[in-house]
């Protein structure tokens, strides 16, 4: 019975490590590349924009990094990517669009 409990515990720990958060404002190139859909070209664009200034929120990141829209932001967020510790929400996307319209 103990062997079964250990196996369950190991599986839970492995699952949690796969969903570990990757903070876009502090992630290394390798950490960014570990997010499915972010390859060398996109991680390079992210790092280049981050050099200019940290990303304020998801809307800011989507405006500054070409190739990232609502669909990609949702995909990245589901894999653990965060901007200032926050996951992507569609509300944030609409707020970013409203800010751009001003």
N, C-alpha and C positions, 0 to 999 in steps of 0.2 A: 504494500500500500504506500509506503514512504517513497518508493521509487516512482510511482505514478504521480505523486504530489510534486516531486522534484522535476519531473518531465513537464508538467503543466507550468510550473514556475519558470523554467527555462524558456518555454515557448512564449510566455507572456513578456518576459524580459527582451527576447529577440524581437518581438512585435513592436514593443515600445521604442527600441533603438532604431528601427526602420522609419518610424514616424517622428524622429527627433527634429526639433525646430532648427532651421537654418536662417539666421538673421541676416538679411541682405546688407545691412550697414556694417557688419563685422566679418562676414564670411570670406574665406579665402577662395581663390579661383577653383581649387579642388572641391571645396564644399559646395560652391555654386554648380559646378559640373555634375555633382552627385544628384542634383534634382533633375528628374526625367524631363526632357524638353529644353533644358539649358545646356547648350553645347559650348565649345570654345569661343565661337563668334559672339554669342549672346553674353557669356560671362565676361568677355572682354569689353563689350558695350556697357554692361552694368558697372564694372570696375572703373572704366573711364569716367562715366557720369558721377560715380561716387567720389572720385577724386575732386571733382568740382565742388560738391556739397553732398552731405548725407541726404538720403531720401526721407522726406517728411512723412509721407503716407503712401498708400498704394496708388492713389491718383497721381501724385507727383512722380512716382516711379514709372507709371504707364505713359505719362507725357514725355518723360526724358529718355526712355529706353525704347528704341524702335523695335517693332515686332512683338511688343507685349500689349495686348488688349484685355478685355474682360475675360475672354475664353482662356487665354494663357494664364492670366492672373489667378483664375479659379483653379486651374490645373496645378499651378505651382503651390498655391496655398494648401490644397488638399494633400500635397506631399510634404508639407511642413515649412515652406518658405514663409517668413514673416517680414514685415516692414515695421520697424520700431516696436517689435513684439506683438504685432497684430496680424491676424489672418485677414485675407481679402473678403470683403462683403460687396454685394451688388449695390448697396446703399452708398458705399464709399465711391464706387465708380460713377454714380449719378452726381454725387457732390463734386467730384473732380470735373465733370462735364459742365456743371453749373458755374463752377469757379472760372473755367476757361471762357465761358460765355460773357463774363463781366467785363 
